[in-house]
Amino acid sequence: MTTTRAKPPRRRALSTVIAGLAAGVLIMVAVLKQGAPVWSAVAGFAILAGYVGLLFVFQTRNETIGTLAGNPVDERWGLIHSRAMELAATCAALAAVGGYLVTEFIGRDNWQFALMAVVVGLSYLAGVVWFRRRL
Amino acid sequence: MQNDVRKLREDRALSQGDLAKQLGVSRQTVNAIETGKYLPSLPLAFAIGRFFDRRVEEIFRDDDKS
């Protein structure tokens, strides 16, 4: 019998970096559009850029950072990543529904919470249909 | 589920890191398998079997099986 290497190549998670930098630029533009000081817009971008920069540099040196960068090193870390995403999605759904209910009770505008809840619900349904075909 | 991965590894005087390198997983994953915290996928279980030249069921045992 021969041994096989199941390890996928440790590829740089460029998509995470690009998405992080794009989010940073959007935050910077949104802050500037509100008329806030330039330094606060730059700080918003710098925080995100610094975060994804750290992920990019250290992702191959540490399994936890690699997983945060969307590049789990093996199947166990992939499972940890999936479970963490599941927990985050559950929290997002609870925040959306909870926020909607609270703002409804106190009579504030709550379309953002309603939209978020609809997106979470529809993406869950789409996920069930998609993965039912694939798994 | 119990397994003999630790015993087989120690019999060959390998560290967890050595075995992890051979299997293409992290050292923490080998430790998690040995302590029963993590059940490997079928491909990884077969890779472990091939590495130790044993059948999968000789390495991993079902606790519920009488």
N, CA and C atoms of all chains as a GROMACS GRO file, in nm:
protein
  603
    1MET      N    1   0.083  -0.121   0.000
    1MET     CA    2   0.000   0.000   0.000
    1MET      C    3   0.086   0.125   0.000
    2THR      N    4   0.036   0.226  -0.061
    2THR     CA    5   0.110   0.352  -0.065
    2THR      C    6   0.035   0.459   0.012
    3THR      N    7   0.110   0.555   0.060
    3THR     CA    8   0.044   0.666   0.130
    3THR      C    9   0.010   0.775   0.028
    4THR      N   10  -0.096   0.845   0.057
    4THR     CA   11  -0.133   0.956  -0.032
    4THR      C   12  -0.136   1.084   0.050
    5ARG      N   13  -0.108   1.191  -0.018
    5ARG     CA   14  -0.113   1.322   0.046
    5ARG      C   15  -0.245   1.387   0.009
    6ALA      N   16  -0.332   1.402   0.109
    6ALA     CA   17  -0.463   1.461   0.082
    6ALA      C   18  -0.460   1.613   0.096
    7LYS      N   19  -0.345   1.666   0.135
    7LYS     CA   20  -0.338   1.808   0.167
    7LYS      C   21  -0.350   1.895   0.042
    8PRO      N   22  -0.447   1.987   0.042
    8PRO     CA   23  -0.454   2.078  -0.072
    8PRO      C   24  -0.342   2.180  -0.062
    9PRO      N   25  -0.300   2.239  -0.174
    9PRO     CA   26  -0.195   2.340  -0.167
    9PRO      C   27  -0.242   2.461  -0.089
   10ARG      N   28  -0.150   2.514  -0.010
   10ARG     CA   29  -0.185   2.634   0.069
   10ARG      C   30  -0.184   2.755  -0.022
   11ARG      N   31  -0.298   2.786  -0.074
   11ARG     CA   32  -0.301   2.898  -0.167
   11ARG      C   33  -0.331   3.026  -0.091
   12ARG      N   34  -0.277   3.132  -0.144
   12ARG     CA   35  -0.300   3.263  -0.083
   12ARG      C   36  -0.445   3.303  -0.105
   13ALA      N   37  -0.512   3.344   0.001
   13ALA     CA   38  -0.654   3.379  -0.010
   13ALA      C   39  -0.667   3.522  -0.061
   14LEU      N   40  -0.635   3.539  -0.191
   14LEU     CA   41  -0.639   3.674  -0.249
   14LEU      C   42  -0.781   3.730  -0.250
   15SER      N   43  -0.879   3.641  -0.268
   15SER     CA   44  -1.018   3.688  -0.275
   15SER      C   45  -1.058   3.755  -0.144
   16THR      N   46  -1.009   3.702  -0.031
   16THR     CA   47  -1.039   3.762   0.099
   16THR      C   48  -0.979   3.903   0.107
   17VAL      N   49  -0.855   3.915   0.059
   17VAL     CA   50  -0.787   4.045   0.062
   17VAL      C   51  -0.860   4.145  -0.026
   18ILE      N   52  -0.896   4.100  -0.147
   18ILE     CA   53  -0.964   4.190  -0.241
   18ILE      C   54  -1.099   4.234  -0.183
   19ALA      N   55  -1.174   4.138  -0.128
   19ALA     CA   56  -1.305   4.172  -0.069
   19ALA      C   57  -1.289   4.268   0.048
   20GLY      N   58  -1.186   4.245   0.131
   20GLY     CA   59  -1.161   4.333   0.245
   20GLY      C   60  -1.125   4.474   0.203
   21LEU      N   61  -1.037   4.483   0.103
   21LEU     CA   62  -0.996   4.616   0.055
   21LEU      C   63  -1.114   4.688  -0.012
   22ALA      N   64  -1.196   4.612  -0.088
   22ALA     CA   65  -1.314   4.673  -0.152
   22ALA      C   66  -1.411   4.725  -0.046
   23ALA      N   67  -1.431   4.647   0.060
   23ALA     CA   68  -1.519   4.691   0.169
   23ALA      C   69  -1.462   4.816   0.236
   24GLY      N   70  -1.330   4.818   0.253
   24GLY     CA   71  -1.264   4.935   0.312
   24GLY      C   72  -1.285   5.061   0.229
   25VAL      N   73  -1.272   5.046   0.096
   25VAL     CA   74  -1.292   5.161   0.006
   25VAL      C   75  -1.437   5.209   0.015
   26LEU      N   76  -1.532   5.115   0.015
   26LEU     CA   77  -1.674   5.151   0.022
   26LEU      C   78  -1.705   5.225   0.153
   27ILE      N   79  -1.646   5.177   0.264
   27ILE     CA   80  -1.666   5.244   0.393
   27ILE      C   81  -1.608   5.384   0.388
   28MET      N   82  -1.490   5.397   0.329
   28MET     CA   83  -1.424   5.528   0.321
   28MET      C   84  -1.511   5.626   0.240
   29VAL      N   85  -1.563   5.579   0.126
   29VAL     CA   86  -1.647   5.664   0.041
   29VAL      C   87  -1.775   5.703   0.116
   30ALA      N   88  -1.836   5.603   0.185
   30ALA     CA   89  -1.961   5.631   0.256
   30ALA      C   90  -1.940   5.734   0.368
   31VAL      N   91  -1.828   5.720   0.440
   31VAL     CA   92  -1.798   5.814   0.549
   31VAL      C   93  -1.773   5.954   0.494
   32LEU      N   94  -1.698   5.962   0.382
   32LEU     CA   95  -1.671   6.093   0.320
   32LEU      C   96  -1.800   6.157   0.270
   33LYS      N   97  -1.891   6.074   0.216
   33LYS     CA   98  -2.017   6.125   0.161
   33LYS      C   99  -2.104   6.187   0.272
   34GLN      N  100  -2.088   6.137   0.393
   34GLN     CA  101  -2.163   6.191   0.508
   34GLN      C  102  -2.106   6.325   0.555
   35GLY      N  103  -1.993   6.363   0.499
   35GLY     CA  104  -1.929   6.488   0.540
   35GLY      C  105  -1.842   6.475   0.663
   36ALA      N  106  -1.806   6.352   0.698
   36ALA     CA  107  -1.719   6.330   0.815
   36ALA      C  108  -1.575   6.369   0.781
   37PRO      N  109  -1.492   6.395   0.884
   37PRO     CA  110  -1.352   6.430   0.857
   37PRO      C  111  -1.280   6.321   0.778
   38VAL      N  112  -1.184   6.367   0.696
   38VAL     CA  113  -1.112   6.274   0.610
   38VAL      C  114  -1.039   6.168   0.692
   39TRP      N  115  -0.984   6.210   0.808
   39TRP     CA  116  -0.906   6.115   0.889
   39TRP      C  117  -0.992   5.997   0.935
   40SER      N  118  -1.123   6.022   0.961
   40SER     CA  119  -1.207   5.911   1.006
   40SER      C  120  -1.236   5.815   0.891
   41ALA      N  121  -1.247   5.869   0.769
   41ALA     CA  122  -1.267   5.783   0.652
   41ALA      C  123  -1.142   5.697   0.628
   42VAL      N  124  -1.026   5.762   0.638
   42VAL     CA  125  -0.900   5.689   0.618
   42VAL      C  126  -0.882   5.584   0.727
   43ALA      N  127  -0.921   5.618   0.849
   43ALA     CA  128  -0.909   5.522   0.961
   43ALA      C  129  -0.997   5.400   0.936
   44GLY      N  130  -1.119   5.424   0.885
   44GLY     CA  131  -1.209   5.312   0.854
   44GLY      C  132  -1.147   5.218   0.753
   45PHE      N  133  -1.084   5.278   0.649
   45PHE     CA  134  -1.018   5.195   0.547
   45PHE      C  135  -0.897   5.124   0.607
   46ALA      N  136  -0.819   5.198   0.688
   46ALA     CA  137  -0.694   5.142   0.742
   46ALA      C  138  -0.721   5.022   0.834
   47ILE      N  139  -0.830   5.028   0.909
   47ILE     CA  140  -0.861   4.915   0.999
   47ILE      C  141  -0.885   4.788   0.918
   48LEU      N  142  -0.968   4.800   0.814
   48LEU     CA  143  -0.996   4.682   0.731
   48LEU      C  144  -0.872   4.638   0.654
   49ALA      N  145  -0.799   4.735   0.598
   49ALA     CA  146  -0.679   4.700   0.521
   49ALA      C  147  -0.576   4.632   0.612
   50GLY      N  148  -0.562   4.681   0.734
   50GLY     CA  149  -0.469   4.620   0.828
   50GLY      C  150  -0.509   4.478   0.863
   51TYR      N  151  -0.639   4.459   0.882
   51TYR     CA  152  -0.690   4.326   0.918
   51TYR      C  153  -0.663   4.225   0.806
   52VAL      N  154  -0.703   4.260   0.683
   52VAL     CA  155  -0.681   4.164   0.573
   52VAL      C  156  -0.532   4.150   0.542
   53GLY      N  157  -0.455   4.256   0.568
   53GLY     CA  158  -0.310   4.246   0.548
   53GLY      C  159  -0.249   4.145   0.643
   54LEU      N  160  -0.290   4.150   0.768
   54LEU     CA  161  -0.241   4.052   0.867
   54LEU      C  162  -0.282   3.910   0.829
   55LEU      N  163  -0.408   3.895   0.785
   55LEU     CA  164  -0.455   3.762   0.741
   55LEU      C  165  -0.368   3.711   0.626
   56PHE      N  166  -0.340   3.800   0.531
   56PHE     CA  167  -0.264   3.760   0.412
   56PHE      C  168  -0.121   3.719   0.449
   57VAL      N  169  -0.060   3.796   0.536
   57VAL     CA  170   0.081   3.770   0.569
   57VAL      C  171   0.098   3.644   0.655
   58PHE      N  172   0.007   3.627   0.753
   58PHE     CA  173   0.026   3.519   0.851
   58PHE      C  174  -0.058   3.395   0.825
   59GLN      N  175  -0.134   3.392   0.716
   59GLN     CA  176  -0.227   3.280   0.696
   59GLN      C  177  -0.157   3.144   0.679
   60THR      N  178  -0.036   3.144   0.626
   60THR     CA  179   0.031   3.016   0.609
   60THR      C  180   0.114   2.978   0.731
   61ARG      N  181   0.124   3.066   0.830
   61ARG     CA  182   0.206   3.038   0.948
   61ARG      C  183   0.122   2.991   1.066
   62ASN      N  184  -0.008   3.013   1.059
   62ASN     CA  185  -0.094   2.978   1.172
   62ASN      C  186  -0.227   2.926   1.119
   63GLU      N  187  -0.269   2.808   1.169
   63GLU     CA  188  -0.390   2.745   1.117
   63GLU      C  189  -0.515   2.830   1.143
   64THR      N  190  -0.521   2.894   1.260
   64THR     CA  191  -0.638   2.974   1.293
   64THR      C  192  -0.649   3.094   1.199
   65ILE      N  193  -0.536   3.160   1.176
   65ILE     CA  194  -0.537   3.277   1.086
   65ILE      C  195  -0.567   3.232   0.942
   66GLY      N  196  -0.513   3.117   0.903
   66GLY     CA  197  -0.543   3.064   0.770
   66GLY      C  198  -0.692   3.040   0.752
   67THR      N  199  -0.756   2.989   0.858
   67THR     CA  200  -0.900   2.964   0.852
   67THR      C  201  -0.977   3.095   0.846
   68LEU      N  202  -0.934   3.195   0.925
   68LEU     CA  203  -0.998   3.327   0.920
   68LEU      C  204  -0.986   3.389   0.781
   69ALA      N  205  -0.876   3.356   0.711
   69ALA     CA  206  -0.856   3.409   0.576
   69ALA      C  207  -0.934   3.329   0.472
   70GLY      N  208  -1.013   3.232   0.519
   70GLY     CA  209  -1.092   3.152   0.426
   70GLY      C  210  -1.009   3.044   0.357
   71ASN      N  211  -0.901   3.002   0.423
   71ASN     CA  212  -0.809   2.905   0.364
   71ASN      C  213  -0.774   2.796   0.465
   72PRO      N  214  -0.877   2.717   0.507
   72PRO     CA  215  -0.848   2.615   0.608
   72PRO      C  216  -0.747   2.512   0.558
   73VAL      N  217  -0.657   2.469   0.647
   73VAL     CA  218  -0.546   2.385   0.603
   73VAL      C  219  -0.583   2.238   0.585
   74ASP      N  220  -0.688   2.193   0.651
   74ASP     CA  221  -0.729   2.053   0.631
   74ASP      C  222  -0.878   2.039   0.661
   75GLU      N  223  -0.927   1.913   0.656
   75GLU     CA  224  -1.071   1.892   0.668
   75GLU      C  225  -1.126   1.931   0.805
   76ARG      N  226  -1.046   1.913   0.911
   76ARG     CA  227  -1.094   1.950   1.045
   76ARG      C  228  -1.110   2.102   1.054
   77TRP      N  229  -1.011   2.175   1.002
   77TRP     CA  230  -1.022   2.321   1.003
   77TRP      C  231  -1.135   2.366   0.912
   78GLY      N  232  -1.160   2.291   0.804
   78GLY     CA  233  -1.274   2.321   0.717
   78GLY      C  234  -1.404   2.306   0.792
   79LEU      N  235  -1.412   2.201   0.876
   79LEU     CA  236  -1.533   2.180   0.957
   79LEU      C  237  -1.548   2.291   1.061
   80ILE      N  238  -1.435   2.330   1.123
   80ILE     CA  239  -1.438   2.441   1.220
   80ILE      C  240  -1.488   2.568   1.151
   81HIS      N  241  -1.438   2.592   1.030
   81HIS     CA  242  -1.480   2.709   0.952
   81HIS      C  243  -1.631   2.704   0.925
   82SER      N  244  -1.682   2.587   0.883
   82SER     CA  245  -1.825   2.572   0.854
   82SER      C  246  -1.910   2.596   0.980
   83ARG      N  247  -1.865   2.539   1.092
   83ARG     CA  248  -1.941   2.556   1.217
   83ARG      C  249  -1.941   2.702   1.261
   84ALA      N  250  -1.827   2.769   1.245
   84ALA     CA  251  -1.818   2.910   1.284
   84ALA      C  252  -1.910   2.995   1.196
   85MET      N  253  -1.914   2.962   1.065
   85MET     CA  254  -2.003   3.034   0.973
   85MET      C  255  -2.149   3.011   1.012
   86GLU      N  256  -2.178   2.888   1.053
   86GLU     CA  257  -2.314   2.851   1.095
   86GLU      C  258  -2.355   2.934   1.217
   87LEU      N  259  -2.263   2.945   1.312
   87LEU     CA  260  -2.290   3.022   1.434
   87LEU      C  261  -2.310   3.170   1.400
   88ALA      N  262  -2.222   3.222   1.313
   88ALA     CA  263  -2.233   3.364   1.274
   88ALA      C  264  -2.365   3.390   1.202
   89ALA      N  265  -2.406   3.297   1.115
   89ALA     CA  266  -2.532   3.314   1.041
   89ALA      C  267  -2.651   3.309   1.136
   90THR      N  268  -2.644   3.221   1.236
   90THR     CA  269  -2.753   3.213   1.334
   90THR      C  270  -2.763   3.344   1.413
   91CYS      N  271  -2.647   3.397   1.453
   91CYS     CA  272  -2.646   3.524   1.527
   91CYS      C  273  -2.701   3.637   1.440
   92ALA      N  274  -2.662   3.638   1.311
   92ALA     CA  275  -2.712   3.742   1.220
   92ALA      C  276  -2.863   3.733   1.205
   93ALA      N  277  -2.915   3.610   1.194
   93ALA     CA  278  -3.060   3.592   1.180
   93ALA      C  279  -3.132   3.638   1.306
   94LEU      N  280  -3.076   3.602   1.423
   94LEU     CA  281  -3.138   3.644   1.550
   94LEU      C  282  -3.134   3.796   1.565
   95ALA      N  283  -3.022   3.857   1.524
   95ALA     CA  284  -3.009   4.003   1.533
   95ALA      C  285  -3.110   4.070   1.440
   96ALA      N  286  -3.128   4.012   1.320
   96ALA     CA  287  -3.222   4.072   1.225
   96ALA      C  288  -3.365   4.065   1.277
   97VAL      N  289  -3.405   3.947   1.322
   97VAL     CA  290  -3.543   3.930   1.371
   97VAL      C  291  -3.563   4.008   1.501
   98GLY      N  292  -3.464   3.999   1.592
   98GLY     CA  293  -3.472   4.072   1.718
   98GLY      C  294  -3.478   4.222   1.696
   99GLY      N  295  -3.391   4.271   1.609
   99GLY     CA  296  -3.390   4.414   1.578
   99GLY      C  297  -3.521   4.460   1.517
  100TYR      N  298  -3.576   4.376   1.429
  100TYR     CA  299  -3.704   4.410   1.366
  100TYR      C  300  -3.814   4.421   1.473
  101LEU      N  301  -3.820   4.323   1.562
  101LEU     CA  302  -3.925   4.322   1.665
  101LEU      C  303  -3.911   4.441   1.760
  102VAL      N  304  -3.788   4.467   1.804
  102VAL     CA  305  -3.766   4.577   1.899
  102VAL      C  306  -3.805   4.710   1.835
  103THR      N  307  -3.760   4.732   1.712
  103THR     CA  308  -3.792   4.860   1.646
  103THR      C  309  -3.941   4.871   1.613
  104GLU      N  310  -4.004   4.757   1.590
  104GLU     CA  311  -4.149   4.757   1.565
  104GLU      C  312  -4.223   4.800   1.693
  105PHE      N  313  -4.177   4.747   1.807
  105PHE     CA  314  -4.242   4.780   1.935
  105PHE      C  315  -4.225   4.928   1.971
  106ILE      N  316  -4.107   4.981   1.944
  106ILE     CA  317  -4.084   5.121   1.984
  106ILE      C  318  -4.120   5.219   1.873
  107GLY      N  319  -4.172   5.166   1.762
  107GLY     CA  320  -4.223   5.252   1.657
  107GLY      C  321  -4.118   5.325   1.575
  108ARG      N  322  -4.002   5.262   1.558
  108ARG     CA  323  -3.898   5.323   1.474
  108ARG      C  324  -3.898   5.259   1.335
  109ASP      N  325  -3.832   5.328   1.243
  109ASP     CA  326  -3.819   5.274   1.108
  109ASP      C  327  -3.736   5.145   1.114
  110ASN      N  328  -3.786   5.039   1.053
  110ASN     CA  329  -3.715   4.911   1.068
  110ASN      C  330  -3.700   4.835   0.936
  111TRP      N  331  -3.703   4.906   0.825
  111TRP     CA  332  -3.694   4.833   0.698
  111TRP      C  333  -3.558   4.764   0.681
  112GLN      N  334  -3.452   4.821   0.742
  112GLN     CA  335  -3.320   4.757   0.728
  112GLN      C  336  -3.320   4.618   0.793
  113PHE      N  337  -3.380   4.610   0.914
  113PHE     CA  338  -3.387   4.480   0.981
  113PHE      C  339  -3.474   4.383   0.901
  114ALA      N  340  -3.585   4.434   0.845
  114ALA     CA  341  -3.673   4.347   0.766
  114ALA      C  342  -3.599   4.295   0.643
  115LEU      N  343  -3.525   4.384   0.577
  115LEU     CA  344  -3.449   4.343   0.458
  115LEU      C  345  -3.344   4.238   0.494
  116MET      N  346  -3.276   4.262   0.606
  116MET     CA  347  -3.173   4.167   0.649
  116MET      C  348  -3.235   4.030   0.679
  117ALA      N  349  -3.351   4.030   0.745
  117ALA     CA  350  -3.418   3.903   0.777
  117ALA      C  351  -3.462   3.832   0.650
  118VAL      N  352  -3.510   3.908   0.552
  118VAL     CA  353  -3.551   3.847   0.424
  118VAL      C  354  -3.431   3.786   0.353
  119VAL      N  355  -3.319   3.859   0.352
  119VAL     CA  356  -3.197   3.807   0.285
  119VAL      C  357  -3.150   3.679   0.354
  120VAL      N  358  -3.149   3.680   0.488
  120VAL     CA  359  -3.106   3.560   0.561
  120VAL      C  360  -3.199   3.443   0.529
  121GLY      N  361  -3.330   3.468   0.534
  121GLY     CA  362  -3.427   3.361   0.509
  121GLY      C  363  -3.419   3.307   0.368
  122LEU      N  364  -3.412   3.396   0.270
  122LEU     CA  365  -3.406   3.351   0.131
  122LEU      C  366  -3.275   3.278   0.099
  123SER      N  367  -3.165   3.329   0.156
  123SER     CA  368  -3.038   3.262   0.128
  123SER      C  369  -3.034   3.124   0.194
  124TYR      N  370  -3.102   3.109   0.308
  124TYR     CA  371  -3.110   2.976   0.371
  124TYR      C  372  -3.188   2.880   0.281
  125LEU      N  373  -3.305   2.928   0.231
  125LEU     CA  374  -3.385   2.844   0.143
  125LEU      C  375  -3.308   2.806   0.016
  126ALA      N  376  -3.238   2.906  -0.041
  126ALA     CA  377  -3.158   2.879  -0.162
  126ALA      C  378  -3.049   2.777  -0.130
  127GLY      N  379  -2.991   2.788  -0.012
  127GLY     CA  380  -2.886   2.695   0.028
  127GLY      C  381  -2.939   2.553   0.041
  128VAL      N  382  -3.058   2.539   0.100
  128VAL     CA  383  -3.118   2.404   0.114
  128VAL      C  384  -3.142   2.343  -0.024
  129VAL      N  385  -3.199   2.422  -0.116
  129VAL     CA  386  -3.228   2.371  -0.251
  129VAL      C  387  -3.099   2.334  -0.324
  130TRP      N  388  -2.998   2.422  -0.313
  130TRP     CA  389  -2.870   2.400  -0.382
  130TRP      C  390  -2.798   2.277  -0.328
  131PHE      N  391  -2.785   2.270  -0.196
  131PHE     CA  392  -2.707   2.160  -0.140
  131PHE      C  393  -2.782   2.027  -0.142
  132ARG      N  394  -2.918   2.032  -0.152
  132ARG     CA  395  -2.994   1.908  -0.165
  132ARG      C  396  -2.958   1.840  -0.297
  133ARG      N  397  -2.930   1.920  -0.399
  133ARG     CA  398  -2.893   1.864  -0.528
  133ARG      C  399  -2.748   1.814  -0.528
  134ARG      N  400  -2.664   1.882  -0.451
  134ARG     CA  401  -2.520   1.851  -0.459
  134ARG      C  402  -2.472   1.748  -0.358
  135LEU      N  403  -2.544   1.735  -0.246
  135LEU     CA  404  -2.495   1.642  -0.142
  135LEU      C  405  -2.584   1.518  -0.132
  136MET      N  406  -1.652   0.604   1.936
  136MET     CA  407  -1.553   0.554   1.842
  136MET      C  408  -1.413   0.562   1.905
  137GLN      N  409  -1.345   0.448   1.905
  137GLN     CA  410  -1.209   0.446   1.958
  137GLN      C  411  -1.112   0.415   1.845
  138ASN      N  412  -0.985   0.452   1.864
  138ASN     CA  413  -0.888   0.421   1.758
  138ASN      C  414  -0.750   0.396   1.816
  139ASP      N  415  -0.667   0.332   1.733
  139ASP     CA  416  -0.531   0.297   1.775
  139ASP      C  417  -0.425   0.385   1.710
  140VAL      N  418  -0.465   0.501   1.665
  140VAL     CA  419  -0.371   0.586   1.590
  140VAL      C  420  -0.250   0.621   1.677
  141ARG      N  421  -0.275   0.659   1.803
  141ARG     CA  422  -0.163   0.698   1.889
  141ARG      C  423  -0.064   0.582   1.908
  142LYS      N  424  -0.119   0.463   1.935
  142LYS     CA  425  -0.034   0.346   1.958
  142LYS      C  426   0.047   0.314   1.832
  143LEU      N  427  -0.020   0.314   1.717
  143LEU     CA  428   0.049   0.283   1.591
  143LEU      C  429   0.158   0.387   1.562
  144ARG      N  430   0.127   0.511   1.590
  144ARG     CA  431   0.225   0.619   1.567
  144ARG      C  432   0.345   0.602   1.659
  145GLU      N  433   0.317   0.576   1.787
  145GLU     CA  434   0.427   0.562   1.884
  145GLU      C  435   0.510   0.437   1.855
  146ASP      N  436   0.445   0.330   1.806
  146ASP     CA  437   0.519   0.209   1.769
  146ASP      C  438   0.622   0.239   1.661
  147ARG      N  439   0.589   0.335   1.575
  147ARG     CA  440   0.682   0.371   1.467
  147ARG      C  441   0.772   0.488   1.505
  148ALA      N  442   0.766   0.528   1.632
  148ALA     CA  443   0.849   0.638   1.683
  148ALA      C  444   0.831   0.766   1.603
  149LEU      N  445   0.706   0.794   1.568
  149LEU     CA  446   0.677   0.916   1.494
  149LEU      C  447   0.616   1.019   1.588
  150SER      N  448   0.645   1.145   1.562
  150SER     CA  449   0.578   1.251   1.638
  150SER      C  450   0.444   1.281   1.568
  151GLN      N  451   0.357   1.353   1.640
  151GLN     CA  452   0.230   1.392   1.577
  151GLN      C  453   0.256   1.477   1.453
  152GLY      N  454   0.359   1.561   1.461
  152GLY     CA  455   0.392   1.646   1.347
  152GLY      C  456   0.437   1.564   1.227
  153ASP      N  457   0.516   1.456   1.253
  153ASP     CA  458   0.562   1.370   1.142
  153ASP      C  459   0.443   1.304   1.073
  154LEU      N  460   0.352   1.251   1.155
  154LEU     CA  461   0.235   1.184   1.097
  154LEU      C  462   0.147   1.285   1.022
  155ALA      N  463   0.133   1.402   1.082
  155ALA     CA  464   0.052   1.506   1.018
  155ALA      C  465   0.108   1.540   0.880
  156LYS      N  466   0.241   1.550   0.872
  156LYS     CA  467   0.305   1.582   0.745
  156LYS      C  468   0.278   1.473   0.641
  157GLN      N  469   0.286   1.349   0.686
  157GLN     CA  470   0.262   1.237   0.595
  157GLN      C  471   0.118   1.232   0.544
  158LEU      N  472   0.026   1.272   0.633
  158LEU     CA  473  -0.116   1.264   0.597
  158LEU      C  474  -0.167   1.392   0.531
  159GLY      N  475  -0.087   1.498   0.538
  159GLY     CA  476  -0.129   1.624   0.479
  159GLY      C  477  -0.232   1.697   0.560
  160VAL      N  478  -0.223   1.684   0.694
  160VAL     CA  479  -0.314   1.757   0.783
  160VAL      C  480  -0.230   1.830   0.888
  161SER      N  481  -0.296   1.908   0.972
  161SER     CA  482  -0.222   1.980   1.075
  161SER      C  483  -0.195   1.889   1.196
  162ARG      N  484  -0.095   1.927   1.276
  162ARG     CA  485  -0.061   1.848   1.396
  162ARG      C  486  -0.180   1.842   1.491
  163GLN      N  487  -0.252   1.955   1.502
  163GLN     CA  488  -0.369   1.958   1.591
  163GLN      C  489  -0.475   1.858   1.548
  164THR      N  490  -0.486   1.837   1.417
  164THR     CA  491  -0.586   1.742   1.367
  164THR      C  492  -0.548   1.599   1.405
  165VAL      N  493  -0.419   1.566   1.395
  165VAL     CA  494  -0.374   1.433   1.439
  165VAL      C  495  -0.403   1.416   1.588
  166ASN      N  496  -0.375   1.519   1.667
  166ASN     CA  497  -0.402   1.511   1.812
  166ASN      C  498  -0.552   1.493   1.838
  167ALA      N  499  -0.635   1.567   1.762
  167ALA     CA  500  -0.781   1.557   1.781
  167ALA      C  501  -0.831   1.418   1.745
  168ILE      N  502  -0.772   1.356   1.642
  168ILE     CA  503  -0.812   1.219   1.603
  168ILE      C  504  -0.770   1.121   1.713
  169GLU      N  505  -0.647   1.136   1.761
  169GLU     CA  506  -0.597   1.043   1.864
  169GLU      C  507  -0.679   1.049   1.992
  170THR      N  508  -0.722   1.168   2.029
  170THR     CA  509  -0.798   1.183   2.154
  170THR      C  510  -0.948   1.160   2.134
  171GLY      N  511  -0.988   1.131   2.010
  171GLY     CA  512  -1.128   1.100   1.982
  171GLY      C  513  -1.218   1.222   1.973
  172LYS      N  514  -1.157   1.342   1.970
  172LYS     CA  515  -1.239   1.463   1.959
  172LYS      C  516  -1.289   1.482   1.816
  173TYR      N  517  -1.216   1.431   1.721
  173TYR     CA  518  -1.252   1.451   1.581
  173TYR      C  519  -1.251   1.318   1.508
  174LEU      N  520  -1.362   1.291   1.436
  174LEU     CA  521  -1.370   1.171   1.354
  174LEU      C  522  -1.326   1.208   1.212
  175PRO      N  523  -1.224   1.142   1.160
  175PRO     CA  524  -1.177   1.179   1.025
  175PRO      C  525  -1.278   1.139   0.918
  176SER      N  526  -1.269   1.206   0.804
  176SER     CA  527  -1.353   1.168   0.690
  176SER      C  528  -1.307   1.031   0.640
  177LEU      N  529  -1.388   0.969   0.555
  177LEU     CA  530  -1.349   0.839   0.499
  177LEU      C  531  -1.216   0.846   0.423
  178PRO      N  532  -1.197   0.946   0.335
  178PRO     CA  533  -1.067   0.951   0.265
  178PRO      C  534  -0.948   0.961   0.360
  179LEU      N  535  -0.963   1.040   0.467
  179LEU     CA  536  -0.852   1.052   0.562
  179LEU      C  537  -0.834   0.923   0.642
  180ALA      N  538  -0.947   0.858   0.678
  180ALA     CA  539  -0.937   0.731   0.750
  180ALA      C  540  -0.866   0.626   0.664
  181PHE      N  541  -0.897   0.624   0.534
  181PHE     CA  542  -0.829   0.530   0.444
  181PHE      C  543  -0.682   0.566   0.429
  182ALA      N  544  -0.651   0.696   0.426
  182ALA     CA  545  -0.510   0.738   0.416
  182ALA      C  546  -0.434   0.692   0.541
  183ILE      N  547  -0.497   0.702   0.658
  183ILE     CA  548  -0.434   0.655   0.782
  183ILE      C  549  -0.412   0.504   0.774
  184GLY      N  550  -0.514   0.433   0.726
  184GLY     CA  551  -0.501   0.288   0.710
  184GLY      C  552  -0.387   0.251   0.616
  185ARG      N  553  -0.379   0.319   0.504
  185ARG     CA  554  -0.271   0.292   0.408
  185ARG      C  555  -0.134   0.320   0.469
  186PHE      N  556  -0.127   0.432   0.544
  186PHE     CA  557   0.002   0.468   0.602
  186PHE      C  558   0.051   0.362   0.699
  187PHE      N  559  -0.040   0.310   0.782
  187PHE     CA  560   0.000   0.209   0.881
  187PHE      C  561  -0.014   0.066   0.828
  188ASP      N  562  -0.053   0.054   0.702
  188ASP     CA  563  -0.070  -0.076   0.638
  188ASP      C  564  -0.170  -0.163   0.715
  189ARG      N  565  -0.279  -0.101   0.753
  189ARG     CA  566  -0.387  -0.172   0.826
  189ARG      C  567  -0.519  -0.139   0.758
  190ARG      N  568  -0.618  -0.225   0.785
  190ARG     CA  569  -0.753  -0.193   0.738
  190ARG      C  570  -0.812  -0.089   0.831
  191VAL      N  571  -0.904  -0.010   0.776
  191VAL     CA  572  -0.964   0.099   0.855
  191VAL      C  573  -1.028   0.045   0.982
  192GLU      N  574  -1.100  -0.067   0.968
  192GLU     CA  575  -1.171  -0.121   1.085
  192GLU      C  576  -1.077  -0.182   1.188
  193GLU      N  577  -0.952  -0.202   1.151
  193GLU     CA  578  -0.853  -0.249   1.250
  193GLU      C  579  -0.801  -0.131   1.333
  194ILE      N  580  -0.815  -0.013   1.279
  194ILE     CA  581  -0.765   0.106   1.349
  194ILE      C  582  -0.879   0.177   1.425
  195PHE      N  583  -0.994   0.187   1.360
  195PHE     CA  584  -1.110   0.255   1.420
  195PHE      C  585  -1.214   0.151   1.460
  196ARG      N  586  -1.259   0.161   1.585
  196ARG     CA  587  -1.358   0.065   1.635
  196ARG      C  588  -1.483   0.137   1.684
  197ASP      N  589  -1.597   0.079   1.648
  197ASP     CA  590  -1.724   0.136   1.690
  197ASP      C  591  -1.755   0.092   1.833
  198ASP      N  592  -1.775   0.187   1.923
  198ASP     CA  593  -1.804   0.154   2.064
  198ASP      C  594  -1.933   0.077   2.080
  199ASP      N  595  -2.032   0.106   1.993
  199ASP     CA  596  -2.164   0.044   2.007
  199ASP      C  597  -2.167  -0.100   1.959
  200LYS      N  598  -2.066  -0.139   1.883
  200LYS     CA  599  -2.065  -0.274   1.826
  200LYS      C  600  -2.040  -0.376   1.937
  201SER      N  601  -2.127  -0.475   1.947
  201SER     CA  602  -2.110  -0.576   2.054
  201SER      C  603  -2.024  -0.690   2.004
   0.00000   0.00000   0.00000
